[in-house]
Amino acid sequence: MKRMLAGILVALPLFVVAMPKQASALVIQIGGHHHRRWVPGHWAIRHHDRVWISGHYD
């Protein structure tokens, strides 16, 4: 158990250094729930026509 914990403590800083800098933009999933933003319904231009886009989670 101590050997496994020591291995994790040694590997963690190496993992953090090796991570790409863009990783901070990742969505962090906590407890299996995504925190998604509600986008209300709006008009959009599709193929030179205005169409109604219903509200949805983005």
N, CA and C of each residue as an Amber inpcrd file, in Angstrom:
protein
   174
   0.8270000  -1.1910000   0.0000000   0.0000000   0.0000000   0.0000000
   0.8780000   1.2640000   0.0000000   1.9130000   1.2820000   0.8350000
   2.8030000   2.4410000   0.8830000   3.5530000   2.6080000  -0.4390000
   3.9200000   1.4930000  -1.0400000   4.6410000   1.5470000  -2.3110000
   3.7500000   2.1280000  -3.4100000   2.4760000   1.7350000  -3.4090000
   1.5530000   2.2580000  -4.4090000   1.3280000   3.7560000  -4.2010000
   1.1540000   4.1780000  -2.9840000   0.9590000   5.5940000  -2.6800000
   2.1920000   6.4090000  -3.0570000   3.3710000   5.8700000  -2.7780000
   4.6150000   6.5580000  -3.1490000   4.7310000   6.6720000  -4.6700000
   4.3440000   5.6530000  -5.3810000   4.3810000   5.6880000  -6.8450000
   3.4500000   6.7420000  -7.4140000   2.2660000   6.8650000  -6.8040000
   1.3080000   7.8870000  -7.2490000   1.8570000   9.2770000  -6.9760000
   2.4470000   9.4630000  -5.8200000   2.9800000  10.7760000  -5.4770000
   4.1410000  11.1770000  -6.3840000   4.9110000  10.1920000  -6.8480000
   6.0120000  10.4870000  -7.7620000   5.4730000  10.7480000  -9.1690000
   4.4730000   9.9890000  -9.6050000   3.9670000  10.0930000 -10.9710000
   3.0920000  11.3320000 -11.1760000   2.4230000  11.8060000 -10.1470000
   1.4930000  12.9220000 -10.3010000   2.1710000  14.1980000 -10.8080000
   3.2800000  14.6410000 -10.2150000   3.9200000  15.8490000 -10.7590000
   4.4060000  15.6680000 -12.1980000   4.8720000  14.4790000 -12.5510000
   5.3110000  14.2240000 -13.9170000   4.1320000  14.3010000 -14.8820000
   2.9870000  13.8110000 -14.4480000   1.7810000  13.8560000 -15.2740000
   1.3330000  15.2990000 -15.4860000   1.3780000  16.1010000 -14.4410000
   0.9520000  17.5000000 -14.5450000   1.8700000  18.2690000 -15.4820000
   3.1660000  18.0170000 -15.4110000   4.1230000  18.7060000 -16.2820000
   3.9240000  18.2740000 -17.7380000   3.5900000  17.0050000 -17.9600000
   3.4560000  16.4770000 -19.3120000   2.1270000  16.8540000 -19.9670000
   1.1640000  17.3340000 -19.2000000  -0.1380000  17.6960000 -19.7580000
  -0.0020000  18.8960000 -20.6830000  -0.7340000  18.9010000 -21.7950000
  -0.7000000  20.0680000 -22.6670000  -1.3600000  21.2680000 -21.9870000
  -0.9440000  22.4490000 -22.3790000  -1.4660000  23.6660000 -21.7500000
  -2.9320000  23.8840000 -22.0570000  -3.4640000  23.3130000 -23.1230000
  -4.8630000  23.4830000 -23.4720000  -5.7770000  22.6450000 -22.5890000
  -5.2300000  21.8120000 -21.7380000  -6.0560000  20.9520000 -20.8980000
  -6.8920000  21.7610000 -19.9230000  -6.4990000  22.9960000 -19.6400000
  -7.2840000  23.8110000 -18.7200000  -8.6350000  24.1630000 -19.3160000
  -8.7910000  24.0340000 -20.6360000 -10.0580000  24.3520000 -21.2850000
 -11.0260000  23.1700000 -21.2590000 -10.6070000  22.0390000 -20.7580000
 -11.4780000  20.8710000 -20.7170000 -12.6050000  21.0680000 -19.7120000
 -13.7540000  20.4770000 -20.0090000 -14.8690000  20.4960000 -19.0660000
 -14.5990000  19.4190000 -18.0330000 -14.6060000  19.7810000 -16.7760000
 -14.3560000  18.8230000 -15.7040000 -15.6920000  18.2320000 -15.2830000
 -15.7790000  16.9210000 -15.3250000 -17.0000000  16.2270000 -14.9770000
 -16.9190000  15.8320000 -13.5120000 -17.8540000  16.3180000 -12.7070000
 -17.8610000  16.0450000 -11.2750000 -19.0990000  15.2270000 -10.9520000
 -18.8920000  14.0470000 -10.4480000 -20.0090000  13.2020000 -10.0280000
 -20.9180000  12.7780000 -11.1710000 -20.4210000  12.7320000 -12.3860000
 -21.2190000  12.2740000 -13.5100000 -22.1680000  13.3230000 -14.0590000
 -22.0940000  14.5750000 -13.6210000 -22.9960000  15.6220000 -14.0950000
 -22.2170000  16.6560000 -14.8880000 -22.7500000  17.0160000 -16.0430000
 -22.1700000  18.0930000 -16.8360000 -22.8900000  19.3800000 -16.4670000
 -22.1620000  20.4480000 -16.3400000 -22.7680000  21.7520000 -16.1100000
 -22.8890000  22.4110000 -17.4690000 -24.0940000  22.3070000 -18.0480000
 -24.3010000  22.7950000 -19.3920000 -25.1190000  24.0790000 -19.3640000
 -24.9080000  24.9000000 -20.3750000 -25.5290000  26.2170000 -20.4500000
 -26.7940000  26.1330000 -21.2980000 -27.9030000  26.7490000 -20.8240000
 -29.1490000  26.7910000 -21.5620000 -29.0850000  27.9090000 -22.5980000
 -29.3800000  27.5640000 -23.8370000 -29.4360000  28.5490000 -24.9140000
 -30.9080000  28.7300000 -25.2660000 -31.4760000  29.9300000 -25.0600000
 -32.8870000  30.1280000 -25.3780000 -33.1440000  30.0620000 -26.8870000
 -34.4040000  29.8940000 -27.2470000 -34.7640000  29.8500000 -28.6610000
 -34.3850000  31.1490000 -29.3580000 -34.0170000  31.0450000 -30.6280000
 -33.5840000  32.2200000 -31.3770000 -33.7180000  31.9600000 -32.8700000
 -33.7090000  33.0320000 -33.6330000 -33.7220000  32.9410000 -35.0870000
 -32.2960000  32.7910000 -35.6010000 -32.1370000  31.9850000 -36.6410000
 -30.8300000  31.7960000 -37.2580000 -30.9980000  31.7960000 -38.7790000
 -29.9360000  32.1090000 -39.4690000 -29.9530000  32.0960000 -40.9310000
 -29.4200000  30.7470000 -41.4090000 -30.2580000  30.0150000 -42.1370000
 -29.8620000  28.7130000 -42.7000000 -30.2240000  28.7080000 -44.1760000
 -29.2470000  28.5710000 -45.0390000 -29.4750000  28.4970000 -46.4830000
 -30.3120000  29.6750000 -46.9710000 -29.9440000  30.8720000 -46.5450000
 -30.5890000  32.1280000 -46.9500000 -32.0170000  32.2600000 -46.4390000
 -32.4260000  31.4720000 -45.4630000 -33.7500000  31.5740000 -44.8440000
 -33.5840000  31.7490000 -43.3480000 -34.5470000  32.4310000 -42.7400000
 -34.5480000  32.5360000 -41.2820000 -35.3320000  31.3570000 -40.7270000
 -34.7210000  30.6340000 -39.7950000 -35.3830000  29.4810000 -39.1650000
 -35.3270000  29.6440000 -37.6580000 -36.3480000  29.1290000 -36.9750000
 -36.4180000  29.1920000 -35.5190000 -35.6780000  28.0020000 -34.9220000
 -34.7330000  28.2760000 -34.0570000 -33.9910000  27.2360000 -33.3320000
 -34.5750000  27.1800000 -31.9220000 -35.1210000  26.0520000 -31.5530000
 -35.7160000  25.8930000 -30.2230000 -34.6580000  25.9950000 -29.1520000
 -35.0680000  26.3230000 -27.9300000 -34.1460000  26.3610000 -26.8080000
 -33.5450000  24.9900000 -26.5740000 -32.2850000  24.9750000 -26.1880000
 -31.5850000  23.7150000 -25.9600000 -30.3900000  23.9370000 -25.0500000
 -29.8650000  22.8450000 -24.5320000 -28.6440000  22.8990000 -23.7440000
 -27.4500000  22.8080000 -24.6770000 -26.4390000  23.6370000 -24.4170000
 -25.2520000  23.6430000 -25.2540000 -24.0910000  23.0160000 -24.5150000
